[in-house]
Amino acid sequence: MSIVHLVTHSGGFHADELMSSVVLTRLYPEAELLRTRDRDWTTPAADKIIYDVGGDYDTEAQIFDHHQRPGPLRKDGQPYSSFGLIWTHYGRAYLEALDVPQDDIESIHASFDTKFVLPIDLMDNGAMEPSVAGPLSVMTLPELLSSLKPVFDDASPTANDDAFFKALPIARSFIEARIHNSAAKARAQSIAADAIERTGTSKVLELPMGMPYRSAMDKAGADHILFTVNPRGEDWTLNGIKLSDETFEQRADLPASWAGLSDGELEKACGVKGAKFCHNARFIAVADSREAILKMAEIAVTEVA
């Protein structure tokens, strides 16, 4: 039997059922999404998927709640929210619906679960405080989505539902952008790996375009590479390589004498005709040709040495 209704609770909303709704409405676009606590609607049936309400977790009955005691736990003992349950059982089909290549589905499913779903599970269950994000805590996605709830004195009887359905496409844009970016990173790996192999012992990696390369570099153990170059529109860029995604510190900075300079001043400082710009933080420089950017890269490597 086809799914006719997607049922979650009424009233205020949280990130977990909102994001669960993103997944399920993509898979069942013709189904009606209902927000209710009516027992007739939250009772399982073959044509319903019920989530974040109903007091049970039963995959055969298509009910995915986590508020009951004991609540469902991951293999490592961490708690699920409804989003984690929905992602576990419907996430792979969702990735297929977004045209993620079959060979990449398992890795992207696992990565998205760890980096995106689990934090929401933990926050929804009170197992992680928003304050772990420090000064940026109000900028986390759950907090931003929560800000879309109606104000306390909105007397409209449909205020919560109106806010939920307004927030739904916003949540969708974040999730699907993340998935598309993950799929793009997977596509980039073979391109970057080929470029790294061609680089050999050189300390400068030339890429055909701006693209994710870090995973391929780590996999290849290419610790000797200090900079990358690639075309950007009609220009070329010379880029530093961060030590990790958690820091701005680089394997090597561009020369201090270039910092913050542009055009003629930069040409004079580096001695390269066509040099156009170097960021004051020394992580990127721009030139008007491949020849010019490779000369700048050679100078940068020499100064590091």
C-alpha atoms as one frame of an Amber mdcrd trajectory, in Angstrom:
protein
   0.000   0.000   0.000   1.286   3.467  -0.829   1.958   6.087   1.838  -0.903
   8.571   1.962  -0.182  10.372   5.230   2.949  11.568   7.026   2.029  12.216
  10.643   3.964  14.160  13.258   2.896  16.057  16.363   1.156  19.404  16.483
   2.186  22.402  18.578   5.722  23.707  18.799   8.350  22.094  16.587  11.996
  21.123  16.801  14.713  20.410  14.265  14.300  16.633  14.467  10.746  16.283
  13.159  11.250  19.213  10.786  14.238  17.493   9.170  12.490  14.142   9.220
   9.736  15.848   7.257  12.274  17.023   4.678  13.319  13.420   4.036   9.844
  11.938   3.991   8.187  14.597   1.835  10.937  14.082  -0.764  10.238  10.344
  -0.814   6.439  10.665  -0.657   5.625  13.980  -2.346   1.974  13.069  -2.847
   1.394  12.211   0.815  -0.368  14.675   3.110   1.750  15.919   6.009  -0.393
  16.173   9.143   0.564  17.762  12.454  -1.680  16.290  15.125  -1.822  14.434
  18.422  -5.209  12.864  17.675  -5.002   9.196  18.670  -6.804   8.086  15.537
  -4.062   9.653  13.418  -1.145   8.537  15.609  -2.294   4.923  15.526  -0.242
   2.945  12.979  -1.699   1.931   9.627  -0.175   0.638   6.404  -0.703   3.947
   4.598   0.965   6.120   7.288   4.428   6.969   8.516   4.273   8.362  12.044
   7.274  10.116  13.579   8.195  12.031  16.723   4.845  11.107  18.204   2.947
   7.949  19.081   5.077   6.511  21.880   6.679   3.634  19.974   9.497   2.690
  17.620   8.380  -0.099  15.321   9.734  -0.206  11.779   7.140  -2.717  10.574
   4.328  -0.512  11.866   6.099   2.556  10.391   6.155   4.475  13.648   9.318
   6.315  14.686   9.046   7.975  18.070  11.796   8.361  20.666  10.008   9.900
  23.644   8.983   6.594  25.238  10.995   4.920  27.999  13.322   3.348  27.288
  14.006   5.354  24.152  15.780   3.869  21.143  19.588   3.961  21.261  22.334
   3.721  18.679  24.758   0.817  18.851  27.148   2.988  20.851  24.447   3.852
  23.374  23.768   7.390  22.201  20.090   8.345  21.901  18.122   8.698  18.702
  15.724  11.495  17.940  13.097  11.031  15.255  15.553  12.392  12.695  18.099
   9.699  13.498  15.438   7.003  13.225  14.095   8.324   9.929  17.616   8.745
   8.537  18.539   5.194   9.524  15.573   3.683   7.724  14.902   6.125   4.865
  18.177   7.998   4.386  19.562   5.742   1.658  16.355   5.978  -0.363  16.462
   9.743   0.125  19.999   9.883  -1.279  18.862   7.838  -4.280  16.013  10.302
  -4.789  18.617  13.095  -4.912  20.508  11.182  -7.629  23.537  10.415  -5.483
  25.558   7.764  -7.354  25.002   4.282  -6.002  28.691   3.811  -5.232  28.682
   6.860  -2.953  25.455   6.258  -1.040  26.884   4.287   1.881  29.754   6.663
   2.552  27.586   9.783   2.272  24.848   8.203   4.393  27.358   7.434   7.149
  29.104  10.799   6.958  25.845  12.762   7.039  24.661  10.688   9.982  27.806
  11.418  11.984  28.237  15.089  11.141  24.654  16.298  10.718  22.116  13.873
  12.181  23.820  12.783  15.403  24.285  16.309  16.800  20.572  16.955  16.295
  19.744  13.651  17.994  21.914  14.573  20.968  20.596  18.117  21.308  16.978
  17.014  21.023  17.498  14.478  23.822  19.370  16.884  26.073  22.532  14.789
  25.712  24.478  17.747  24.328  24.142  21.388  25.299  23.903  24.037  22.573
  26.592  25.910  24.513  29.262  23.497  23.202  29.238  25.712  20.118  30.496
  28.588  22.273  29.757  32.109  21.032  28.314  30.612  17.841  25.687  28.564
  19.691  22.862  30.834  18.520  24.050  30.257  14.946  23.674  26.457  14.975
  21.048  25.115  12.607  18.678  23.855  15.339  18.757  27.282  16.973  18.208
  29.089  13.677  15.260  26.849  12.845  13.895  27.370  16.343  13.939  31.117
  15.725  11.282  30.554  13.054   8.716  29.523  15.660   5.867  31.963  16.269
   6.277  34.588  18.981   4.654  33.826  22.334   1.735  36.214  21.914   0.743
  35.192  18.405  -2.881  34.270  19.043  -3.527  32.688  15.651  -4.819  29.109
  16.048  -2.655  28.065  13.095   0.500  29.909  14.193   2.564  26.789  14.897
   1.517  25.005  11.733   2.088  28.118   9.633   5.582  28.501  11.098   6.373
  24.808  10.608   5.451  24.820   6.938   7.356  28.070   6.441  10.441  26.516
   8.060  10.220  23.272   6.070  11.665  24.562   2.755  14.398  26.375   4.678
  15.424  23.158   6.420  15.227  21.374   3.056  17.641  23.829   1.475  20.246
  23.188   4.176  19.955  19.398   4.059  19.955  19.093   0.292  22.808  21.567
  -0.127  24.829  19.469   2.324  24.046  16.278   0.400  24.864  17.826  -2.971
  28.154  19.128  -1.582  29.007  15.685  -0.221  28.247  14.125  -3.600  30.426
  16.754  -5.287  33.303  15.952  -2.934  32.971  12.294  -3.849  33.089  13.190
  -7.562  36.171  15.310  -6.973  38.235  12.562  -5.398  39.326  10.771  -8.563
  40.122  14.082 -10.297  42.195  15.267  -7.345  43.901  11.887  -6.987  44.993
  11.966 -10.637  46.352  15.492 -10.197  48.266  14.475  -7.076  49.797  11.518
  -8.910  50.920  13.808 -11.735  52.432  16.203  -9.214  55.011  13.670  -8.097
  57.551  15.284  -5.775  56.588  18.854  -6.637  55.391  21.013  -3.759  52.712
  22.641  -5.914  49.523  20.816  -6.884  47.839  22.046 -10.061  44.102  21.396
 -10.179  41.801  21.875 -13.186  39.439  24.068 -11.142  38.680  25.034  -7.577
  37.545  21.776  -5.994  37.682  19.658  -2.829  41.020  17.867  -2.717  41.856
  17.353   0.944  40.576  13.773   1.266  42.496  12.675  -1.813  45.624  14.391
  -0.512  45.327  12.703   2.875  44.690   9.331   1.251  47.752   9.745  -0.972
  49.900  10.844   1.975  50.982  13.872  -0.037  52.340  15.807   2.940  55.067
  17.369   0.809  52.622  19.539  -1.158  52.543  23.095   0.207  50.353  25.008
  -2.248  47.710  24.488  -4.907  47.057  26.445  -8.101  43.950  26.445 -10.251
  42.129  28.607 -12.800  39.322  30.859 -11.565  37.454  32.510 -14.371  40.033
  34.345 -16.462  42.521  34.417 -13.573  44.565  31.824 -11.694  44.866  31.426
  -7.934  47.676  30.264  -5.651  46.331  28.794  -2.425  47.717  27.708   0.917
  46.702  24.327   2.365  45.132  24.307   5.832  46.525  21.812   8.321  42.961
  20.638   8.973  39.357  21.736   8.599  39.412  22.883  12.233  42.096  25.543
  11.840  43.206  28.384   9.607  46.853  27.464  10.147  48.513  26.393   6.910
  51.280  24.080   5.860  53.004  27.210   4.526  52.016  30.864   4.203  52.561
  32.963   1.125  55.489  35.399   1.418  55.063  38.116   4.031  56.261  40.750
   1.562  53.184  40.083  -0.605  50.568  40.491   2.122  47.762  42.871   1.238
  49.325  44.052  -2.033  47.695  44.229  -5.447  48.490  45.024  -9.077  51.655
  47.084  -9.583  52.708  46.963  -5.939  52.451  43.175  -5.900  54.264  42.846
  -9.240  57.095  44.904  -7.804  57.204  42.907  -4.558  57.291  39.465  -6.196
  58.892  40.340  -9.525  56.170  38.583 -11.536  54.374  40.377 -14.347  50.640
  39.675 -14.090  50.466  39.308 -10.303  47.163  40.872  -9.237  46.411  40.335
  -5.548  47.556  38.690  -2.335  45.289  38.461   0.700  46.604  40.097   3.830
  46.263  36.754   5.644  48.545  35.179   3.005  46.338  32.212   2.120  45.530
  33.164  -1.489  47.117  35.105  -4.315  45.799  35.837  -7.813  47.519  36.300
 -11.167  46.241  36.849 -14.683  47.790  33.728 -16.244  48.944  30.203 -15.526
  52.517  31.173 -16.292  52.426  34.021 -13.768  50.813  31.976 -10.997  53.344
  29.155 -11.415  56.180  31.669 -11.099  54.590  32.997  -7.924  54.194  29.443
  -6.619  57.878  28.742  -7.296  58.878  31.857  -5.344  56.571  30.935  -2.458
  58.075  27.441  -2.245  61.594  28.857  -2.328  60.854  31.247   0.551  59.453
  28.412   2.640  62.574  26.372   2.029
